[in-house]
Amino acid sequence: MASIKDLKKDINYVLGDIIETVYVWELTAEDKAAEKGEAIIDETIEHFDKLIAKVNDRSVEDRGAHLKQVNKELEEVANALVDKINKL
């Protein structure tokens, strides 16, 4: 793991790109319900808050392993959200 700063940037960029993708979908989807897109955006923001809180948690014993787990969780969350976008 390079640094905490890089992990925070990764979280921000990855989840930000997912939100941007949903906005683009909403602009191109003419007659589809925008509620589905808004639900994905809300879920993405919730995951962002949780992941940043986990990165900032300094009370863990093995910080390096904890941050690797957060990085792994980011990948899992991003893949799940992309799957939801693809199903729209």
N, C-alpha and C positions, 0 to 999 in steps of 0.2 A: 504494500500500500504506500503510495507516494506521500500523501499528507492529508491531514484533516481538511485543510483548505480545498484541496482538489476533490475530496469526497463531497464536500458541501456544494462545490460547483457542479459536479456530476449530477447530484440530486436535483439541483436547480435546473440545469440544462435539459436533462432527460424528461423530467415531469413537465417542464415548461413547453418542450416540444410536443408532448402529448396533448396538452391543453390547446396549443396552437393548431394541432391537427383536428381537434374537435371543432374549433371555430371555423376552420376551412370547410369541414364537412357540413356544418350548419349553413354556411353561405351557399354551398353548392346543392344541398338537398332542398328541393323546392317544396314538396308536400309532406315531408316527413316530420315527425314530432320533434320539436327542439328539447322537450323534456328529457329525452334519452341522452342527448348531448350534455345537457346541464347536470344530469346525474353523474355522468362520467367525470365532468370537471370538478364537481363537489367531492367525489371520491378521490380524485387526484390530489386535491388540496389537502384533504385529510391525511393521505399517505405522506405528503410532503411534510406536514407538521409533525407527524409521528417520527419520520426518519431523521429530521433535523433535531428533534428532542433526544433521540437515541444517540446521535453523534455528539451532542453537547453533554451527555450524561458522563460525568467523570467519576462516579461512584463504583464503577465496575472494577473487578479485580484485574482481569487481563484485557487491557484496553485495545491492544492490537487485534486479538481474536474477536473482540466485540465489534470493532470497526470493520473487520472482514465480513462478519455476519451481517452488518448493516449494508455493506456493498452487495452481498449476495441477495439480501431482501429487496434492495432496490431493483436488481435485475428481475427478480420474480414478480414484483409489483408492476414493473414496466411491461413485462411480457403479458401479464394478465390484462392490463389496461389496453394494450394494443390489440389483443384478441377481442375485447369488447368493442373497440372502435371498428375493427374489421367486420363485426357482425351487424353493424348499423346498416 
